Amino acid sequence: MNTTNEIEISIEKFTNRALRYQLDFLHKAHAFIARCTLPLKRALSDERGDVPGWVLVVLMTTGLVTAIWTIAAPRLTAILRNSLDAMNGIR
């Protein structure tokens, strides 16, 4: 029959072995994550963004809307005025 001291030694050995496995697993997991995320970190650090491109898109869109509105404004005003006049004539 095992004595209490032998049981405590067995539990301590088991706990030490479990801790070694856990530390080994954590070390391998950390190395794996570092290895997998390194290309992503490099890509993100090299990415400067395309701010001038977005500024150009916004300016061109604003220019097109302004040009179309300038051309269409008199016609839209006439259509609205005719519609309101027609509505006043119904009453």
PDB file of N, CA, C and O in Angstrom:
ATOM      1  N   MET A   1       0.842  -1.174   0.000  1.00  0.00           N
ATOM      2  CA  MET A   1       0.000   0.000   0.000  1.00  0.00           C
ATOM      3  C   MET A   1       0.888   1.239   0.000  1.00  0.00           C
ATOM      4  O   MET A   1       1.946   1.260   0.629  1.00  0.00           O
ATOM      5  N   ASN A   2       0.452   2.247  -0.698  1.00  0.00           N
ATOM      6  CA  ASN A   2       1.215   3.486  -0.778  1.00  0.00           C
ATOM      7  C   ASN A   2       1.044   4.311   0.490  1.00  0.00           C
ATOM      8  O   ASN A   2      -0.029   4.379   1.089  1.00  0.00           O
ATOM      9  N   THR A   3       2.126   4.917   0.859  1.00  0.00           N
ATOM     10  CA  THR A   3       2.036   5.815   2.003  1.00  0.00           C
ATOM     11  C   THR A   3       1.651   7.202   1.522  1.00  0.00           C
ATOM     12  O   THR A   3       1.685   7.487   0.325  1.00  0.00           O
ATOM     13  N   THR A   4       1.296   8.038   2.437  1.00  0.00           N
ATOM     14  CA  THR A   4       0.906   9.402   2.101  1.00  0.00           C
ATOM     15  C   THR A   4       2.049  10.143   1.433  1.00  0.00           C
ATOM     16  O   THR A   4       1.824  10.942   0.524  1.00  0.00           O
ATOM     17  N   ASN A   5       3.267   9.888   1.873  1.00  0.00           N
ATOM     18  CA  ASN A   5       4.436  10.548   1.302  1.00  0.00           C
ATOM     19  C   ASN A   5       4.639  10.146  -0.160  1.00  0.00           C
ATOM     20  O   ASN A   5       4.975  10.986  -0.995  1.00  0.00           O
ATOM     21  N   GLU A   6       4.437   8.870  -0.467  1.00  0.00           N
ATOM     22  CA  GLU A   6       4.576   8.401  -1.851  1.00  0.00           C
ATOM     23  C   GLU A   6       3.498   9.014  -2.746  1.00  0.00           C
ATOM     24  O   GLU A   6       3.758   9.366  -3.896  1.00  0.00           O
ATOM     25  N   ILE A   7       2.308   9.134  -2.211  1.00  0.00           N
ATOM     26  CA  ILE A   7       1.209   9.746  -2.981  1.00  0.00           C
ATOM     27  C   ILE A   7       1.521  11.216  -3.252  1.00  0.00           C
ATOM     28  O   ILE A   7       1.308  11.697  -4.365  1.00  0.00           O
ATOM     29  N   GLU A   8       2.015  11.923  -2.262  1.00  0.00           N
ATOM     30  CA  GLU A   8       2.376  13.331  -2.459  1.00  0.00           C
ATOM     31  C   GLU A   8       3.484  13.476  -3.492  1.00  0.00           C
ATOM     32  O   GLU A   8       3.456  14.400  -4.304  1.00  0.00           O
ATOM     33  N   ILE A   9       4.458  12.574  -3.470  1.00  0.00           N
ATOM     34  CA  ILE A   9       5.550  12.613  -4.457  1.00  0.00           C
ATOM     35  C   ILE A   9       5.002  12.339  -5.850  1.00  0.00           C
ATOM     36  O   ILE A   9       5.410  12.990  -6.812  1.00  0.00           O
ATOM     37  N   SER A  10       4.083  11.383  -5.973  1.00  0.00           N
ATOM     38  CA  SER A  10       3.471  11.080  -7.272  1.00  0.00           C
ATOM     39  C   SER A  10       2.683  12.276  -7.803  1.00  0.00           C
ATOM     40  O   SER A  10       2.763  12.609  -8.986  1.00  0.00           O
ATOM     41  N   ILE A  11       1.926  12.913  -6.919  1.00  0.00           N
ATOM     42  CA  ILE A  11       1.146  14.090  -7.331  1.00  0.00           C
ATOM     43  C   ILE A  11       2.083  15.216  -7.763  1.00  0.00           C
ATOM     44  O   ILE A  11       1.817  15.912  -8.742  1.00  0.00           O
ATOM     45  N   GLU A  12       3.177  15.389  -7.028  1.00  0.00           N
ATOM     46  CA  GLU A  12       4.133  16.443  -7.370  1.00  0.00           C
ATOM     47  C   GLU A  12       4.793  16.176  -8.718  1.00  0.00           C
ATOM     48  O   GLU A  12       4.981  17.096  -9.513  1.00  0.00           O
ATOM     49  N   LYS A  13       5.146  14.905  -8.979  1.00  0.00           N
ATOM     50  CA  LYS A  13       5.738  14.547 -10.278  1.00  0.00           C
ATOM     51  C   LYS A  13       4.745  14.796 -11.409  1.00  0.00           C
ATOM     52  O   LYS A  13       5.093  15.339 -12.457  1.00  0.00           O
ATOM     53  N   PHE A  14       3.502  14.385 -11.171  1.00  0.00           N
ATOM     54  CA  PHE A  14       2.467  14.594 -12.181  1.00  0.00           C
ATOM     55  C   PHE A  14       2.257  16.084 -12.453  1.00  0.00           C
ATOM     56  O   PHE A  14       2.145  16.498 -13.606  1.00  0.00           O
ATOM     57  N   THR A  15       2.204  16.882 -11.394  1.00  0.00           N
ATOM     58  CA  THR A  15       2.009  18.330 -11.543  1.00  0.00           C
ATOM     59  C   THR A  15       3.185  18.963 -12.277  1.00  0.00           C
ATOM     60  O   THR A  15       2.986  19.809 -13.149  1.00  0.00           O
ATOM     61  N   ASN A  16       4.393  18.567 -11.938  1.00  0.00           N
ATOM     62  CA  ASN A  16       5.571  19.110 -12.625  1.00  0.00           C
ATOM     63  C   ASN A  16       5.570  18.744 -14.100  1.00  0.00           C
ATOM     64  O   ASN A  16       5.881  19.578 -14.950  1.00  0.00           O
ATOM     65  N   ARG A  17       5.222  17.503 -14.407  1.00  0.00           N
ATOM     66  CA  ARG A  17       5.170  17.076 -15.802  1.00  0.00           C
ATOM     67  C   ARG A  17       4.093  17.845 -16.557  1.00  0.00           C
ATOM     68  O   ARG A  17       4.310  18.259 -17.696  1.00  0.00           O
ATOM     69  N   ALA A  18       2.927  18.039 -15.930  1.00  0.00           N
ATOM     70  CA  ALA A  18       1.841  18.786 -16.572  1.00  0.00           C
ATOM     71  C   ALA A  18       2.254  20.237 -16.822  1.00  0.00           C
ATOM     72  O   ALA A  18       1.951  20.799 -17.875  1.00  0.00           O
ATOM     73  N   LEU A  19       2.939  20.833 -15.866  1.00  0.00           N
ATOM     74  CA  LEU A  19       3.405  22.209 -16.052  1.00  0.00           C
ATOM     75  C   LEU A  19       4.433  22.302 -17.171  1.00  0.00           C
ATOM     76  O   LEU A  19       4.421  23.260 -17.944  1.00  0.00           O
ATOM     77  N   ARG A  20       5.330  21.309 -17.266  1.00  0.00           N
ATOM     78  CA  ARG A  20       6.319  21.315 -18.359  1.00  0.00           C
ATOM     79  C   ARG A  20       5.629  21.218 -19.710  1.00  0.00           C
ATOM     80  O   ARG A  20       5.980  21.937 -20.646  1.00  0.00           O
ATOM     81  N   TYR A  21       4.637  20.319 -19.813  1.00  0.00           N
ATOM     82  CA  TYR A  21       3.889  20.190 -21.066  1.00  0.00           C
ATOM     83  C   TYR A  21       3.149  21.484 -21.410  1.00  0.00           C
ATOM     84  O   TYR A  21       3.115  21.908 -22.564  1.00  0.00           O
ATOM     85  N   GLN A  22       2.568  22.088 -20.402  1.00  0.00           N
ATOM     86  CA  GLN A  22       1.838  23.336 -20.628  1.00  0.00           C
ATOM     87  C   GLN A  22       2.785  24.435 -21.095  1.00  0.00           C
ATOM     88  O   GLN A  22       2.474  25.153 -22.045  1.00  0.00           O
ATOM     89  N   LEU A  23       3.932  24.575 -20.443  1.00  0.00           N
ATOM     90  CA  LEU A  23       4.902  25.597 -20.857  1.00  0.00           C
ATOM     91  C   LEU A  23       5.441  25.321 -22.250  1.00  0.00           C
ATOM     92  O   LEU A  23       5.632  26.246 -23.039  1.00  0.00           O
ATOM     93  N   ASP A  24       5.687  24.044 -22.557  1.00  0.00           N
ATOM     94  CA  ASP A  24       6.154  23.683 -23.889  1.00  0.00           C
ATOM     95  C   ASP A  24       5.104  24.019 -24.936  1.00  0.00           C
ATOM     96  O   ASP A  24       5.423  24.546 -26.002  1.00  0.00           O
ATOM     97  N   PHE A  25       3.850  23.712 -24.624  1.00  0.00           N
ATOM     98  CA  PHE A  25       2.769  24.027 -25.558  1.00  0.00           C
ATOM     99  C   PHE A  25       2.653  25.538 -25.766  1.00  0.00           C
ATOM    100  O   PHE A  25       2.521  26.000 -26.900  1.00  0.00           O
ATOM    101  N   LEU A  26       2.701  26.304 -24.679  1.00  0.00           N
ATOM    102  CA  LEU A  26       2.593  27.757 -24.800  1.00  0.00           C
ATOM    103  C   LEU A  26       3.754  28.338 -25.608  1.00  0.00           C
ATOM    104  O   LEU A  26       3.566  29.260 -26.402  1.00  0.00           O
ATOM    105  N   HIS A  27       4.946  27.798 -25.402  1.00  0.00           N
ATOM    106  CA  HIS A  27       6.107  28.269 -26.156  1.00  0.00           C
ATOM    107  C   HIS A  27       5.933  27.982 -27.647  1.00  0.00           C
ATOM    108  O   HIS A  27       6.210  28.840 -28.486  1.00  0.00           O
ATOM    109  N   LYS A  28       5.475  26.777 -27.972  1.00  0.00           N
ATOM    110  CA  LYS A  28       5.258  26.414 -29.383  1.00  0.00           C
ATOM    111  C   LYS A  28       4.120  27.237 -29.994  1.00  0.00           C
ATOM    112  O   LYS A  28       4.211  27.659 -31.147  1.00  0.00           O
ATOM    113  N   ALA A  29       3.058  27.464 -29.231  1.00  0.00           N
ATOM    114  CA  ALA A  29       1.940  28.268 -29.740  1.00  0.00           C
ATOM    115  C   ALA A  29       2.381  29.702 -29.993  1.00  0.00           C
ATOM    116  O   ALA A  29       2.007  30.301 -31.001  1.00  0.00           O
ATOM    117  N   HIS A  30       3.171  30.250 -29.086  1.00  0.00           N
ATOM    118  CA  HIS A  30       3.670  31.620 -29.269  1.00  0.00           C
ATOM    119  C   HIS A  30       4.564  31.705 -30.502  1.00  0.00           C
ATOM    120  O   HIS A  30       4.459  32.657 -31.276  1.00  0.00           O
ATOM    121  N   ALA A  31       5.443  30.718 -30.693  1.00  0.00           N
ATOM    122  CA  ALA A  31       6.306  30.711 -31.871  1.00  0.00           C
ATOM    123  C   ALA A  31       5.491  30.590 -33.150  1.00  0.00           C
ATOM    124  O   ALA A  31       5.802  31.238 -34.150  1.00  0.00           O
ATOM    125  N   PHE A  32       4.442  29.756 -33.125  1.00  0.00           N
ATOM    126  CA  PHE A  32       3.590  29.583 -34.295  1.00  0.00           C
ATOM    127  C   PHE A  32       2.856  30.874 -34.638  1.00  0.00           C
ATOM    128  O   PHE A  32       2.805  31.269 -35.803  1.00  0.00           O
ATOM    129  N   ILE A  33       2.292  31.528 -33.636  1.00  0.00           N
ATOM    130  CA  ILE A  33       1.568  32.784 -33.868  1.00  0.00           C
ATOM    131  C   ILE A  33       2.517  33.857 -34.383  1.00  0.00           C
ATOM    132  O   ILE A  33       2.171  34.610 -35.294  1.00  0.00           O
ATOM    133  N   ALA A  34       3.717  33.929 -33.802  1.00  0.00           N
ATOM    134  CA  ALA A  34       4.687  34.918 -34.272  1.00  0.00           C
ATOM    135  C   ALA A  34       5.078  34.643 -35.715  1.00  0.00           C
ATOM    136  O   ALA A  34       5.233  35.574 -36.505  1.00  0.00           O
ATOM    137  N   ARG A  35       5.239  33.375 -36.063  1.00  0.00           N
ATOM    138  CA  ARG A  35       5.627  33.007 -37.426  1.00  0.00           C
ATOM    139  C   ARG A  35       4.509  33.309 -38.416  1.00  0.00           C
ATOM    140  O   ARG A  35       4.774  33.720 -39.546  1.00  0.00           O
ATOM    141  N   CYS A  36       3.261  33.109 -37.999  1.00  0.00           N
ATOM    142  CA  CYS A  36       2.127  33.341 -38.901  1.00  0.00           C
ATOM    143  C   CYS A  36       1.808  34.821 -39.062  1.00  0.00           C
ATOM    144  O   CYS A  36       1.389  35.249 -40.138  1.00  0.00           O
ATOM    145  N   THR A  37       1.999  35.597 -38.017  1.00  0.00           N
ATOM    146  CA  THR A  37       1.624  37.008 -38.093  1.00  0.00           C
ATOM    147  C   THR A  37       2.738  37.901 -38.607  1.00  0.00           C
ATOM    148  O   THR A  37       2.507  39.083 -38.864  1.00  0.00           O
ATOM    149  N   LEU A  38       3.946  37.362 -38.764  1.00  0.00           N
ATOM    150  CA  LEU A  38       5.051  38.184 -39.254  1.00  0.00           C
ATOM    151  C   LEU A  38       4.785  38.753 -40.641  1.00  0.00           C
ATOM    152  O   LEU A  38       5.021  39.943 -40.847  1.00  0.00           O
ATOM    153  N   PRO A  39       4.299  37.957 -41.615  1.00  0.00           N
ATOM    154  CA  PRO A  39       3.994  38.550 -42.924  1.00  0.00           C
ATOM    155  C   PRO A  39       2.916  39.635 -42.841  1.00  0.00           C
ATOM    156  O   PRO A  39       2.983  40.638 -43.551  1.00  0.00           O
ATOM    157  N   LEU A  40       1.921  39.430 -41.969  1.00  0.00           N
ATOM    158  CA  LEU A  40       0.870  40.435 -41.808  1.00  0.00           C
ATOM    159  C   LEU A  40       1.435  41.717 -41.228  1.00  0.00           C
ATOM    160  O   LEU A  40       1.086  42.809 -41.678  1.00  0.00           O
ATOM    161  N   LYS A  41       2.311  41.597 -40.225  1.00  0.00           N
ATOM    162  CA  LYS A  41       2.926  42.786 -39.635  1.00  0.00           C
ATOM    163  C   LYS A  41       3.755  43.532 -40.674  1.00  0.00           C
ATOM    164  O   LYS A  41       3.731  44.762 -40.736  1.00  0.00           O
ATOM    165  N   ARG A  42       4.486  42.778 -41.488  1.00  0.00           N
ATOM    166  CA  ARG A  42       5.290  43.425 -42.538  1.00  0.00           C
ATOM    167  C   ARG A  42       4.401  44.138 -43.545  1.00  0.00           C
ATOM    168  O   ARG A  42       4.694  45.259 -43.961  1.00  0.00           O
ATOM    169  N   ALA A  43       3.311  43.479 -43.934  1.00  0.00           N
ATOM    170  CA  ALA A  43       2.408  44.085 -44.917  1.00  0.00           C
ATOM    171  C   ALA A  43       1.762  45.344 -44.359  1.00  0.00           C
ATOM    172  O   ALA A  43       1.629  46.341 -45.068  1.00  0.00           O
ATOM    173  N   LEU A  44       1.365  45.305 -43.107  1.00  0.00           N
ATOM    174  CA  LEU A  44       0.723  46.470 -42.514  1.00  0.00           C
ATOM    175  C   LEU A  44       1.709  47.617 -42.299  1.00  0.00           C
ATOM    176  O   LEU A  44       1.344  48.783 -42.444  1.00  0.00           O
ATOM    177  N   SER A  45       2.945  47.292 -41.957  1.00  0.00           N
ATOM    178  CA  SER A  45       3.912  48.364 -41.739  1.00  0.00           C
ATOM    179  C   SER A  45       4.340  48.994 -43.061  1.00  0.00           C
ATOM    180  O   SER A  45       4.715  50.166 -43.097  1.00  0.00           O
ATOM    181  N   ASP A  46       4.288  48.217 -44.152  1.00  0.00           N
ATOM    182  CA  ASP A  46       4.654  48.758 -45.463  1.00  0.00           C
ATOM    183  C   ASP A  46       3.505  49.524 -46.106  1.00  0.00           C
ATOM    184  O   ASP A  46       3.725  50.325 -47.015  1.00  0.00           O
ATOM    185  N   GLU A  47       2.283  49.286 -45.641  1.00  0.00           N
ATOM    186  CA  GLU A  47       1.111  49.927 -46.233  1.00  0.00           C
ATOM    187  C   GLU A  47       1.032  51.380 -45.789  1.00  0.00           C
ATOM    188  O   GLU A  47       0.920  51.667 -44.597  1.00  0.00           O
ATOM    189  N   ARG A  48       1.089  52.272 -46.726  1.00  0.00           N
ATOM    190  CA  ARG A  48       1.016  53.690 -46.402  1.00  0.00           C
ATOM    191  C   ARG A  48      -0.377  54.250 -46.686  1.00  0.00           C
ATOM    192  O   ARG A  48      -0.698  55.355 -46.250  1.00  0.00           O
ATOM    193  N   GLY A  49      -1.184  53.515 -47.395  1.00  0.00           N
ATOM    194  CA  GLY A  49      -2.516  54.003 -47.725  1.00  0.00           C
ATOM    195  C   GLY A  49      -2.496  54.759 -49.040  1.00  0.00           C
ATOM    196  O   GLY A  49      -1.435  55.111 -49.556  1.00  0.00           O
ATOM    197  N   ASP A  50      -3.667  54.997 -49.566  1.00  0.00           N
ATOM    198  CA  ASP A  50      -3.776  55.675 -50.852  1.00  0.00           C
ATOM    199  C   ASP A  50      -4.587  56.951 -50.656  1.00  0.00           C
ATOM    200  O   ASP A  50      -5.616  57.147 -51.304  1.00  0.00           O
ATOM    201  N   VAL A  51      -4.125  57.806 -49.769  1.00  0.00           N
ATOM    202  CA  VAL A  51      -4.842  59.041 -49.463  1.00  0.00           C
ATOM    203  C   VAL A  51      -4.959  59.936 -50.694  1.00  0.00           C
ATOM    204  O   VAL A  51      -6.053  60.441 -50.950  1.00  0.00           O
ATOM    205  N   PRO A  52      -3.902  60.162 -51.472  1.00  0.00           N
ATOM    206  CA  PRO A  52      -4.071  61.008 -52.659  1.00  0.00           C
ATOM    207  C   PRO A  52      -5.112  60.456 -53.627  1.00  0.00           C
ATOM    208  O   PRO A  52      -5.828  61.227 -54.266  1.00  0.00           O
ATOM    209  N   GLY A  53      -5.204  59.140 -53.744  1.00  0.00           N
ATOM    210  CA  GLY A  53      -6.211  58.543 -54.622  1.00  0.00           C
ATOM    211  C   GLY A  53      -7.619  58.832 -54.140  1.00  0.00           C
ATOM    212  O   GLY A  53      -8.493  59.167 -54.940  1.00  0.00           O
ATOM    213  N   TRP A  54      -7.850  58.704 -52.832  1.00  0.00           N
ATOM    214  CA  TRP A  54      -9.176  58.982 -52.286  1.00  0.00           C
ATOM    215  C   TRP A  54      -9.526  60.455 -52.399  1.00  0.00           C
ATOM    216  O   TRP A  54     -10.678  60.802 -52.661  1.00  0.00           O
ATOM    217  N   VAL A  55      -8.553  61.316 -52.205  1.00  0.00           N
ATOM    218  CA  VAL A  55      -8.804  62.751 -52.363  1.00  0.00           C
ATOM    219  C   VAL A  55      -9.201  63.050 -53.801  1.00  0.00           C
ATOM    220  O   VAL A  55     -10.110  63.841 -54.049  1.00  0.00           O
ATOM    221  N   LEU A  56      -8.516  62.415 -54.747  1.00  0.00           N
ATOM    222  CA  LEU A  56      -8.841  62.617 -56.159  1.00  0.00           C
ATOM    223  C   LEU A  56     -10.251  62.119 -56.475  1.00  0.00           C
ATOM    224  O   LEU A  56     -10.986  62.772 -57.215  1.00  0.00           O
ATOM    225  N   VAL A  57     -10.630  60.975 -55.924  1.00  0.00           N
ATOM    226  CA  VAL A  57     -11.975  60.442 -56.167  1.00  0.00           C
ATOM    227  C   VAL A  57     -13.032  61.388 -55.611  1.00  0.00           C
ATOM    228  O   VAL A  57     -14.031  61.660 -56.278  1.00  0.00           O
ATOM    229  N   VAL A  58     -12.825  61.891 -54.401  1.00  0.00           N
ATOM    230  CA  VAL A  58     -13.792  62.813 -53.793  1.00  0.00           C
ATOM    231  C   VAL A  58     -13.897  64.096 -54.600  1.00  0.00           C
ATOM    232  O   VAL A  58     -15.002  64.580 -54.847  1.00  0.00           O
ATOM    233  N   LEU A  59     -12.769  64.654 -55.013  1.00  0.00           N
ATOM    234  CA  LEU A  59     -12.801  65.892 -55.796  1.00  0.00           C
ATOM    235  C   LEU A  59     -13.470  65.696 -57.150  1.00  0.00           C
ATOM    236  O   LEU A  59     -14.230  66.551 -57.603  1.00  0.00           O
ATOM    237  N   MET A  60     -13.185  64.569 -57.792  1.00  0.00           N
ATOM    238  CA  MET A  60     -13.815  64.326 -59.100  1.00  0.00           C
ATOM    239  C   MET A  60     -15.318  64.129 -58.953  1.00  0.00           C
ATOM    240  O   MET A  60     -16.090  64.616 -59.779  1.00  0.00           O
ATOM    241  N   THR A  61     -15.740  63.416 -57.904  1.00  0.00           N
ATOM    242  CA  THR A  61     -17.172  63.209 -57.681  1.00  0.00           C
ATOM    243  C   THR A  61     -17.867  64.532 -57.397  1.00  0.00           C
ATOM    244  O   THR A  61     -18.952  64.796 -57.915  1.00  0.00           O
ATOM    245  N   THR A  62     -17.242  65.354 -56.579  1.00  0.00           N
ATOM    246  CA  THR A  62     -17.807  66.671 -56.282  1.00  0.00           C
ATOM    247  C   THR A  62     -17.905  67.511 -57.545  1.00  0.00           C
ATOM    248  O   THR A  62     -18.905  68.197 -57.756  1.00  0.00           O
ATOM    249  N   GLY A  63     -16.892  67.468 -58.375  1.00  0.00           N
ATOM    250  CA  GLY A  63     -16.907  68.215 -59.636  1.00  0.00           C
ATOM    251  C   GLY A  63     -18.015  67.743 -60.563  1.00  0.00           C
ATOM    252  O   GLY A  63     -18.711  68.554 -61.174  1.00  0.00           O
ATOM    253  N   LEU A  64     -18.177  66.430 -60.666  1.00  0.00           N
ATOM    254  CA  LEU A  64     -19.229  65.900 -61.540  1.00  0.00           C
ATOM    255  C   LEU A  64     -20.616  66.273 -61.031  1.00  0.00           C
ATOM    256  O   LEU A  64     -21.478  66.658 -61.820  1.00  0.00           O
ATOM    257  N   VAL A  65     -20.841  66.164 -59.733  1.00  0.00           N
ATOM    258  CA  VAL A  65     -22.146  66.515 -59.175  1.00  0.00           C
ATOM    259  C   VAL A  65     -22.436  67.993 -59.395  1.00  0.00           C
ATOM    260  O   VAL A  65     -23.552  68.367 -59.757  1.00  0.00           O
ATOM    261  N   THR A  66     -21.422  68.832 -59.175  1.00  0.00           N
ATOM    262  CA  THR A  66     -21.607  70.276 -59.374  1.00  0.00           C
ATOM    263  C   THR A  66     -21.915  70.590 -60.829  1.00  0.00           C
ATOM    264  O   THR A  66     -22.796  71.402 -61.114  1.00  0.00           O
ATOM    265  N   ALA A  67     -21.199  69.954 -61.758  1.00  0.00           N
ATOM    266  CA  ALA A  67     -21.426  70.203 -63.192  1.00  0.00           C
ATOM    267  C   ALA A  67     -22.826  69.754 -63.609  1.00  0.00           C
ATOM    268  O   ALA A  67     -23.539  70.476 -64.307  1.00  0.00           O
ATOM    269  N   ILE A  68     -23.208  68.563 -63.176  1.00  0.00           N
ATOM    270  CA  ILE A  68     -24.542  68.059 -63.538  1.00  0.00           C
ATOM    271  C   ILE A  68     -25.630  68.914 -62.907  1.00  0.00           C
ATOM    272  O   ILE A  68     -26.637  69.206 -63.552  1.00  0.00           O
ATOM    273  N   TRP A  69     -25.441  69.320 -61.654  1.00  0.00           N
ATOM    274  CA  TRP A  69     -26.436  70.154 -60.981  1.00  0.00           C
ATOM    275  C   TRP A  69     -26.563  71.508 -61.674  1.00  0.00           C
ATOM    276  O   TRP A  69     -27.667  72.031 -61.818  1.00  0.00           O
ATOM    277  N   THR A  70     -25.434  72.076 -62.105  1.00  0.00           N
ATOM    278  CA  THR A  70     -25.470  73.372 -62.795  1.00  0.00           C
ATOM    279  C   THR A  70     -26.273  73.279 -64.091  1.00  0.00           C
ATOM    280  O   THR A  70     -27.043  74.180 -64.424  1.00  0.00           O
ATOM    281  N   ILE A  71     -26.082  72.183 -64.810  1.00  0.00           N
ATOM    282  CA  ILE A  71     -26.797  72.010 -66.082  1.00  0.00           C
ATOM    283  C   ILE A  71     -28.273  71.697 -65.838  1.00  0.00           C
ATOM    284  O   ILE A  71     -29.142  72.198 -66.551  1.00  0.00           O
ATOM    285  N   ALA A  72     -28.557  70.859 -64.819  1.00  0.00           N
ATOM    286  CA  ALA A  72     -29.921  70.389 -64.617  1.00  0.00           C
ATOM    287  C   ALA A  72     -30.766  71.312 -63.748  1.00  0.00           C
ATOM    288  O   ALA A  72     -31.990  71.188 -63.748  1.00  0.00           O
ATOM    289  N   ALA A  73     -30.152  72.235 -63.006  1.00  0.00           N
ATOM    290  CA  ALA A  73     -30.900  73.077 -62.067  1.00  0.00           C
ATOM    291  C   ALA A  73     -32.017  73.878 -62.734  1.00  0.00           C
ATOM    292  O   ALA A  73     -33.134  73.875 -62.216  1.00  0.00           O
ATOM    293  N   PRO A  74     -31.778  74.562 -63.852  1.00  0.00           N
ATOM    294  CA  PRO A  74     -32.892  75.317 -64.462  1.00  0.00           C
ATOM    295  C   PRO A  74     -34.061  74.418 -64.876  1.00  0.00           C
ATOM    296  O   PRO A  74     -35.222  74.783 -64.692  1.00  0.00           O
ATOM    297  N   ARG A  75     -33.758  73.265 -65.427  1.00  0.00           N
ATOM    298  CA  ARG A  75     -34.826  72.357 -65.850  1.00  0.00           C
ATOM    299  C   ARG A  75     -35.589  71.821 -64.634  1.00  0.00           C
ATOM    300  O   ARG A  75     -36.818  71.753 -64.643  1.00  0.00           O
ATOM    301  N   LEU A  76     -34.844  71.440 -63.586  1.00  0.00           N
ATOM    302  CA  LEU A  76     -35.502  70.929 -62.383  1.00  0.00           C
ATOM    303  C   LEU A  76     -36.377  72.002 -61.734  1.00  0.00           C
ATOM    304  O   LEU A  76     -37.466  71.708 -61.241  1.00  0.00           O
ATOM    305  N   THR A  77     -35.895  73.249 -61.737  1.00  0.00           N
ATOM    306  CA  THR A  77     -36.673  74.350 -61.195  1.00  0.00           C
ATOM    307  C   THR A  77     -37.955  74.553 -62.007  1.00  0.00           C
ATOM    308  O   THR A  77     -39.027  74.777 -61.446  1.00  0.00           O
ATOM    309  N   ALA A  78     -37.829  74.472 -63.332  1.00  0.00           N
ATOM    310  CA  ALA A  78     -39.007  74.634 -64.194  1.00  0.00           C
ATOM    311  C   ALA A  78     -40.008  73.506 -63.962  1.00  0.00           C
ATOM    312  O   ALA A  78     -41.213  73.753 -63.902  1.00  0.00           O
ATOM    313  N   ILE A  79     -39.528  72.285 -63.833  1.00  0.00           N
ATOM    314  CA  ILE A  79     -40.418  71.143 -63.600  1.00  0.00           C
ATOM    315  C   ILE A  79     -41.152  71.315 -62.269  1.00  0.00           C
ATOM    316  O   ILE A  79     -42.360  71.092 -62.184  1.00  0.00           O
ATOM    317  N   LEU A  80     -40.418  71.712 -61.237  1.00  0.00           N
ATOM    318  CA  LEU A  80     -41.034  71.909 -59.925  1.00  0.00           C
ATOM    319  C   LEU A  80     -42.064  73.044 -59.966  1.00  0.00           C
ATOM    320  O   LEU A  80     -43.157  72.925 -59.411  1.00  0.00           O
ATOM    321  N   ARG A  81     -41.699  74.138 -60.627  1.00  0.00           N
ATOM    322  CA  ARG A  81     -42.620  75.272 -60.694  1.00  0.00           C
ATOM    323  C   ARG A  81     -43.893  74.883 -61.462  1.00  0.00           C
ATOM    324  O   ARG A  81     -44.995  75.228 -61.036  1.00  0.00           O
ATOM    325  N   ASN A  82     -43.754  74.180 -62.568  1.00  0.00           N
ATOM    326  CA  ASN A  82     -44.930  73.737 -63.335  1.00  0.00           C
ATOM    327  C   ASN A  82     -45.796  72.789 -62.524  1.00  0.00           C
ATOM    328  O   ASN A  82     -47.024  72.862 -62.585  1.00  0.00           O
ATOM    329  N   SER A  83     -45.172  71.905 -61.768  1.00  0.00           N
ATOM    330  CA  SER A  83     -45.935  70.955 -60.941  1.00  0.00           C
ATOM    331  C   SER A  83     -46.720  71.692 -59.865  1.00  0.00           C
ATOM    332  O   SER A  83     -47.894  71.399 -59.639  1.00  0.00           O
ATOM    333  N   LEU A  84     -46.066  72.663 -59.192  1.00  0.00           N
ATOM    334  CA  LEU A  84     -46.765  73.426 -58.151  1.00  0.00           C
ATOM    335  C   LEU A  84     -47.866  74.289 -58.715  1.00  0.00           C
ATOM    336  O   LEU A  84     -48.930  74.423 -58.110  1.00  0.00           O
ATOM    337  N   ASP A  85     -47.616  74.880 -59.880  1.00  0.00           N
ATOM    338  CA  ASP A  85     -48.675  75.672 -60.534  1.00  0.00           C
ATOM    339  C   ASP A  85     -49.863  74.789 -60.916  1.00  0.00           C
ATOM    340  O   ASP A  85     -51.018  75.195 -60.789  1.00  0.00           O
ATOM    341  N   ALA A  86     -49.564  73.585 -61.383  1.00  0.00           N
ATOM    342  CA  ALA A  86     -50.642  72.647 -61.760  1.00  0.00           C
ATOM    343  C   ALA A  86     -51.439  72.257 -60.512  1.00  0.00           C
ATOM    344  O   ALA A  86     -52.663  72.142 -60.565  1.00  0.00           O
ATOM    345  N   MET A  87     -50.754  72.057 -59.412  1.00  0.00           N
ATOM    346  CA  MET A  87     -51.432  71.693 -58.162  1.00  0.00           C
ATOM    347  C   MET A  87     -52.311  72.860 -57.680  1.00  0.00           C
ATOM    348  O   MET A  87     -53.411  72.627 -57.178  1.00  0.00           O
ATOM    349  N   ASN A  88     -51.845  74.102 -57.823  1.00  0.00           N
ATOM    350  CA  ASN A  88     -52.651  75.258 -57.425  1.00  0.00           C
ATOM    351  C   ASN A  88     -53.871  75.398 -58.329  1.00  0.00           C
ATOM    352  O   ASN A  88     -54.922  75.853 -57.877  1.00  0.00           O
ATOM    353  N   GLY A  89     -53.749  75.013 -59.603  1.00  0.00           N
ATOM    354  CA  GLY A  89     -54.882  75.101 -60.518  1.00  0.00           C
ATOM    355  C   GLY A  89     -55.962  74.079 -60.209  1.00  0.00           C
ATOM    356  O   GLY A  89     -57.123  74.293 -60.556  1.00  0.00           O
ATOM    357  N   ILE A  90     -55.611  72.980 -59.570  1.00  0.00           N
ATOM    358  CA  ILE A  90     -56.585  71.927 -59.235  1.00  0.00           C
ATOM    359  C   ILE A  90     -57.553  72.426 -58.173  1.00  0.00           C
ATOM    360  O   ILE A  90     -58.734  72.080 -58.201  1.00  0.00           O
ATOM    361  N   ARG A  91     -57.082  73.210 -57.265  1.00  0.00           N
ATOM    362  CA  ARG A  91     -57.924  73.682 -56.162  1.00  0.00           C
ATOM    363  C   ARG A  91     -58.939  74.558 -56.717  1.00  0.00           C
ATOM    364  O   ARG A  91     -59.773  75.082 -55.979  1.00  0.00           O
TER     365      ARG A  91
END
